[in-house]
Amino acid sequence: MGTFTFNLPDIGEGIAEAEIVAWHVKVGDRIEEDDKIADVMTDKATVEMESPVSGVVLSVGGEEGDMLAIGSPLVVIEIEGEVEAGPGGGAAPEGRPTAAFGSTGSAGAGAAQEASVPAPQPEPEPVKTPTPAQAEPVEAQPLPAPQTLESHTKVLASPAVRARAADLGIDLAEVKPAEDGRIRHADLDAFLAYNTAGGFRAAGAKGQDQTIKVMGLRRRIAENMAASKRNIPHFSYVEECDVTALEEMRAQLNSARGNRPKLTMLPLLITAICRTLPDFPMLNARYDDEAGLVQRYGSVHLGMATQTAGGLMVPVIRDAQDKNLWQLAAEIVRLADAARAGTAKSDELSGSTLTITSLGALGGVATTPVINRPEVAIIGPNRIVERPMFVSDGMGGERIEKRKLMNISISCDHRVVDGWDAASYIQAIKRLIEVPVLLLAD
């Protein structure tokens, strides 16, 4: 028998450490080659670690939420026989990075490799079992009285609860316990509240207190949002837009879409964003705090805030300015599905120059989105609502019509973008979406 130390491999250029976000094994588990060991997260992606050998897990390198340096032991596995030494003194199965492995079973292991393997622990001394002659006498305890049928029919409650119920005149058989079948003081309180309220239940059930470790994607979100609000002086601007004509055009396009993906509002808004950005280059930019430099971009790599089961992710639509409505619709669906399934690639989750964030039907009247640092602006369309409005009747007068209205929010980095620029940009977008034929004009 030997032991095999699987070190955390180099999983990306410039990555010095990774966070353990999920274990698929525990100490004592039998695993086979290529079985999943753990999921680790870097600044760019979540990566699954697989076992290069078969054996029994002897130890793991940390708990979920811990940060682990590249090259540190991830798991130690007990294996049968010995592992052949690969280059550098570590076990190197074919097709796997040699830097990721080490083995105490390797005959040619170098001193550095041996140092990385925990020293064997001395065998614990066997516990001596006293013989009948050595065993200390145990005082005989009286056997519990056999339970009667009556005791089986009684509800479970402590003497204090029973005494309180008797004082209050409560029949415990009428009280429904909240957990494990035992009536507690809280159950008596709920029973009293229910009856005092004339049979109406309380407003809501009491929840359980919880302590949740902030880790994985949620920790990344917390760190990024805190850094953004701490370092960027935000300001927001909101404008109301009439999207009645835009919604009519969208319905007409969808009725003739054939096998193409259904158009939502997002592809139309993205088209408007891309068409107006050349006149406002200060918005399609990133700000390097340390160097004091603003990098403006000619291409629009649009981040798309996407809600997933683990939290908010921002996949990127590359060169959005070169795509038509249908291409944008297909890319939105593809990237959103990949983010929610956890299959989005690292380069699909980084490099955005401007971000759009939408809560759809939950968008509210107005939002003040947080900038996706180091970008300098983020745009947030809000919920579409119907309201009566005064519109021109074409003869110099006005009439009241039901119109579809939507607010568009923008948050900007005031170090780079002035309020006039932000307002002018949203007004330019408004002109396009209120006269949507311009979106399709060359």
Long-range contacts (C-beta under 8 A, 24 or more apart in sequence): 1-78, 1-79, 1-80, 1-81, 2-78, 2-79, 2-80, 2-81, 2-82, 2-83, 2-103, 2-104, 2-105, 3-58, 3-76, 3-77, 3-78, 3-79, 3-103, 3-104, 3-105, 3-117, 4-52, 4-53, 4-55, 4-76, 4-77, 4-78, 4-79, 4-83, 4-91, 4-101, 4-102, 4-103, 4-104, 4-105, 5-73, 5-75, 5-76, 5-77, 5-101, 5-102, 5-103, 5-104, 5-116, 5-117, 6-37, 6-49, 6-51, 6-52, 6-53, 6-73, 6-74, 6-75, 6-76, 6-77, 6-100, 6-101, 6-102, 7-71, 7-72, 7-73, 7-74, 7-90, 7-99, 7-100, 7-101, 7-102, 7-116, 8-40, 8-49, 8-61, 8-68, 8-69, 8-70, 8-71, 8-72, 8-73, 8-74, 8-100, 9-49, 9-70, 9-97, 9-99, 9-100, 10-70, 10-71, 10-97, 10-99, 10-100, 11-40, 11-42, 11-47, 11-70, 12-42, 12-44, 12-45, 12-346, 15-42, 15-43, 15-44, 15-70, 16-69, 16-70, 17-42, 17-67, 17-68, 17-69, 17-70, 18-42, 18-47, 18-67, 18-68, 18-70, 19-65, 19-66, 19-67, 19-68, 19-215, 19-216, 19-219, 20-61, 20-62, 20-63, 20-64, 20-65, 20-66, 20-67, 20-68, 21-46, 21-64, 21-65, 21-215, 21-216, 21-217, 22-64, 22-216, 23-60, 23-64, 25-57, 25-60, 25-75, 26-57, 26-60, 27-57, 27-58, 27-59, 27-60, 28-56, 28-57, 29-56, 29-57, 30-55, 30-56, 31-55, 31-56, 31-57, 31-77, 33-93, 37-74, 37-75, 38-74, 38-75, 40-68, 41-216, 41-217, 41-220, 43-220, 44-346, 44-349, 44-350, 45-344, 45-345, 45-346, 45-349, 46-216, 46-217, 46-342, 49-74, 51-75, 51-77, 52-91, 52-93, 52-96, 52-100, 52-101, 53-77, 53-79, 53-83, 53-91, 53-93, 54-79, 55-79, 55-80, 59-118, 64-213, 64-215, 65-213, 65-214, 65-215, 65-216, 65-219, 71-99, 73-102, 73-116, 76-117, 76-118, 79-105, 81-105, 82-106, 82-107, 85-109, 88-113, 89-113, 155-183, 156-181, 156-182, 156-183, 157-182, 157-183, 157-184, 158-182, 158-184, 160-185, 161-185, 161-188, 164-188, 168-192, 216-310, 217-308, 217-310, 217-311, 217-313, 218-310, 218-311, 220-311, 221-311, 221-312, 224-372, 224-373, 225-370, 227-373, 228-370, 228-371, 228-372, 228-373, 229-370, 231-289, 231-373, 232-371, 232-373, 232-413, 232-415, 233-413, 233-414, 233-415, 234-368, 234-370, 234-371, 234-411, 234-412, 234-413, 234-414, 235-411, 235-412, 235-414, 235-419, 235-422, 236-368, 236-369, 236-409, 236-410, 236-411, 236-412, 237-409, 237-410, 237-412, 237-419, 237-422, 237-423, 237-426, 238-366, 238-407, 238-408, 238-409, 238-410, 239-407, 239-408, 239-423, 239-426, 239-427, 239-430, 240-405, 240-406, 240-407, 241-405, 241-406, 241-407, 241-408, 241-429, 241-430, 241-433, 241-434, 242-389, 242-403, 242-404, 242-405, 242-434, 243-384, 243-404, 243-405, 243-406, 243-433, 243-434, 244-403, 244-404, 245-434, 245-435, 245-436, 246-433, 246-434, 246-436, 247-384, 247-404, 249-436, 249-437, 253-325, 257-326, 260-326, 260-329, 260-330, 261-326, 261-329, 261-330, 261-333, 262-329, 263-325, 263-326, 263-329, 264-329, 264-332, 265-358, 265-381, 265-384, 266-304, 266-328, 266-329, 266-332, 266-356, 266-358, 266-381, 267-325, 267-326, 267-328, 267-329, 267-332, 268-325, 268-433, 268-436, 268-439, 269-356, 269-379, 269-381, 269-429, 269-433, 270-302, 270-317, 270-320, 270-328, 270-356, 271-325, 271-328, 271-439, 272-429, 272-432, 272-433, 272-439, 273-300, 273-302, 273-320, 273-354, 273-356, 273-379, 273-429, 274-300, 274-302, 274-320, 274-321, 275-432, 275-439, 276-425, 276-428, 276-429, 276-432, 277-321, 277-354, 279-425, 279-428, 280-421, 280-424, 280-425, 280-428, 282-376, 282-416, 282-417, 282-421, 283-354, 283-376, 283-377, 283-412, 283-417, 283-421, 283-422, 283-425, 284-353, 284-354, 285-353, 285-375, 285-376, 285-416, 286-353, 286-374, 286-375, 286-376, 287-374, 287-375, 287-376, 287-413, 287-415, 287-416, 288-374, 289-374, 294-376, 294-416, 297-353, 299-353, 300-353, 300-354, 301-351, 301-352, 301-353, 301-354, 302-352, 302-353, 302-354, 302-355, 302-356, 303-352, 303-353, 303-354, 303-355, 303-356, 303-372, 303-375, 304-332, 304-335, 304-336, 304-355, 304-356, 305-355, 305-356, 305-357, 305-358, 305-369, 305-372, 306-335, 306-336, 306-339, 306-340, 308-339, 308-340, 308-342, 309-340, 310-342, 313-339, 313-344, 313-349, 314-349, 314-352, 314-355, 314-372, 315-339, 315-344, 315-348, 315-349, 316-348, 316-349, 316-350, 316-351, 316-352, 318-351, 354-378, 354-379, 355-379, 356-380, 356-381, 359-383, 365-407, 366-407, 366-409, 367-409, 368-409, 368-411, 369-409, 369-411, 370-411, 371-411, 371-412, 371-413, 375-413, 376-412, 376-413, 376-415, 376-416, 376-417, 377-410, 377-411, 377-412, 377-413, 377-417, 377-422, 378-410, 378-411, 379-408, 379-409, 379-410, 380-408, 380-409, 380-410, 380-411, 381-406, 381-407, 381-408, 381-409, 382-406, 382-407, 382-408, 382-409
